[in-house]
Amino acid sequence: MTATKQQAEKSGTAAKAKGPAPTVEQINADRITQLANQYWAPYAAEKRLPFNSKVVDEIYCKEIKESNFAVRRIMMLEFSQYVENFLWPNFGPDTKNLAHLLSIVVMINEKFRERVPAWESFKTKPEQFPVFFRAVLEACLTDTASLKEQTALLVFLNHCFNSMEEDLIRDQAKRLVSLSMWVSLQPHRREHELKQNSKWRKYWKTLQKKESEEQRRAQQWERTFLHNLMARFIRLLDTIPESGNVSEDKIHYCERFLELMIDLEALLPTRRFFNTVMDDCHLVTRCKLSNLSKREDGQLFSQNK
């Protein structure tokens, strides 16, 4: 069982423990339902107000962020078909701000938690998915998003890598874990690995010859993404002391990051070339020697590493 599936089971159990589902009366009186009736409910198509990005910002701030990503509020948004009828149809170059991006990420994560089909919405505008996926990757490496938001992004990425059977997802995710990611290896390590497999060496040479310098620069960011993500994680891990207070968000980020690494190692389509890059970063060693692995609140982290 992958780390993602284990987390889904834990999340499902946690959700059940939060109490009974809301009644029909409570749903109808809820602010989210009222907004849905105005902007995206399918039964109100003729009376809908035009898309307004301020509505997305307001919902994200008040219903998701200020509620500390409360499952009940996110469930209400999912029940209203928020991503299918409002977020994704209106996603584009002019509307891909952080609130819009993270709203989609949170809603897809909720679909996985509820174990309902998650990727169907994207198939209505598949041409926008590469733009969306790139924006997700960029958000993972910036300080614009909080740790809690970055954790949601990691969970979303893990869902992507665990959904490689979907053409839409595979076309984007495979670019991060192909042989070309070895560009981030130390030169002597890359040479050593290529010596072990003549087929890979041949493909590597072909890749170098086929690409122009401009193409190589354009694709360099994707090829080094996972390496840079690991470097970012290690920097964060090194800030955790052996004793004293540490924010839960920081610990949860580290736990979810390890779940992503475990699944990348466990999945056949992703581990072949990724394993070498992870080893070159000494990720496992850094985790074992980290202060978090010695802390009482780092027990889950220690089990994962």
LINGIKA-V88069 format. One line per field, one symbol per residue. phi: phi as a letter, one per 20 degrees, with the letter a starting at -180 (. if undefined). Layout:
phi: ???
This chain:
phi: .ffffffffffffffffeofffffffffeffffffffedbfffdgfdfefgcfffffffffeedffemlfgffffffffemfffdcffgdeageceffffffffgffffffffeldgdefgfffcffefgffffffffffddefefffffffffffgffffecffeggfggefffecegffffeffgfffffffffbfffffffffffffefffffffegfffdgfffffffffffffeeffbofcfffffffffffffffffffeegfdegefgfffffelffffffeffffeefedffgffff
